């Protein structure tokens, strides 16, 4: 796979990751109280904080998803999305270990029929894709900086 085809692959993965978060955020924006109940079902936060997060987190997901799709504040969007998905995976595992059988709330109630194992597989795949984008973008930026400095040295 050449350099340009690798960039195309990373771009496609970025579009998928960004669109997944835009969709997930949009579904939750439509039913913030339902999302607050989903957060509260984890029994980790007080109700007042669950409600605040239910109104804030979907917009954060949408904005960060747009950042990844559009390439504006790309690294910041990826960093936040990686943190969000990591926290969610940990919270899901802790809830399952505590014996709670809950809907994740990821895609509103559209995903309520998936098992915990399927949710975990999908979340880990999404995390893997976002981490891949983080490191691939970092490597690409380093390569671009190295090429620019080499060109500058050749001109001198």
N, C-alpha and C positions, 0 to 999 in steps of 0.2 A: 504494500500500500504506500503510495508516494505521499509527499508532504501535502499536496493540495487535496488529495482524496481523504487524507486523515482530517484535514480541516473541515471538509464537507461532512464527514462522519460526526465530528464533534459539534458542528453546527446543528445537525439533525437531532443529536442527543440533547443539545441545549434547548431546541425548540420543544421537544417532547417534555423535558423537565419543566421548563417555564410554563408551558400550556397546562400541564397537570396541576401546577400550583395556582394558576389563574382560575382554572375550572373549580378546583377545591375551594378556593377563597370565595368565588362567586356563589357557589351553592350555599356556603355558610352565611354569606351576607344576606341572602334571602330569608333565612330563618335564624336570627341571632339567639333567640330564646331557646330554640331547640338545640343549638350548638352549646349554649350555656349549660343545658341539662346534660349534654354529652360530656362536657368537661367535668361537671359536678359528679357524674357517675363514677369517676375515677377515685373519688373520696380522698383527694390530695390537697384541695384548696377550699377555702371558705366560699360560700355561694356568691358573696359580693365580688370577690376577685374573679370567679368563674364568669360572671356576667360581664365584667369589664373586659376580660380576655376575649369573650365571645364577640364583642363589638370591635376589638382592636386587631386580633390575630388574622381574621380573614382579609382585612385590608392590607396588612403586612405581607401576607402570602401573595395577594394580587400584585402589589407594587414590586415585590422581589421577583415574581414570575415575569412581569413586564420588563424588569431590568435585565433578566437573563435573555429573554426573547429579543429585545431591542438592542442589547449590547451597551446600554447606558448604565453606568454604575454596576457593571457586570460582576466584578469580583465581590463587591459588597453584597449584591443580591444573592450570589452563590453562598457566601459566608453565612448569611442569615438563614437561608433555606437549609443549609447543612446543619446548622444549630437547631432549627425547628424540628427537622425530621429526626435528628438524634435524640432530642429531648422526648419527642413523641414515642419513639421506639422504646426508650428506657421506661417511660411511664406505662406503656402498654404491657411490657414484660413484668413490671412491678405489680400492676393491677391483676394480671393473670396469675402471678405467684400468690397473690392475696386471695385468690379464689373468685375474683369478680368476673362475671361473664357480661361484657359490655360491648356495645357498638362503638367503633373507634371515633365516628363523627368526621372522618376524613373527607368524605364526599357527601355530607349530609346523610340522609337515610338511603341514598342510592346504593350504598355498599353494606347495608345492614345484614344481608344474607350471606356474606362471605364469612368463612370460619376465621378464627384467630390465626391459624397457620397461614392461610392465604393472605390475610392482612400483613402479617409479619414478612412474608416473602415479597409482597409488593412494596412494602416500605423499605426493606433492605435493598431491593433492586433500585428503587428511587434514590436511596442514599448512595449506593455504589455509583450510579450515573452522575449524581451531583459531585461526589468526591472526584471522580474521573475528570469531570469538567474543570474542577478547581485546579487539579494538578496539571492537566493538559494545557490549560490557559496559562498557568504559571510557567511551564516549560516553554511554550510558544513565545511568551513575552521575553523570557531570558534569551532565546535564540534570536529574536528580532533585535534585542539590544546588542547582542554580541555581533551580529552581522552589521549593524549600524556603526559600531565602534571600529570594526575591521575596515569598513569602507572609508571611514574618516581617517584612519591611519594610512590607508593606501593613497589617499589624496594628498597627504602631507609630504 
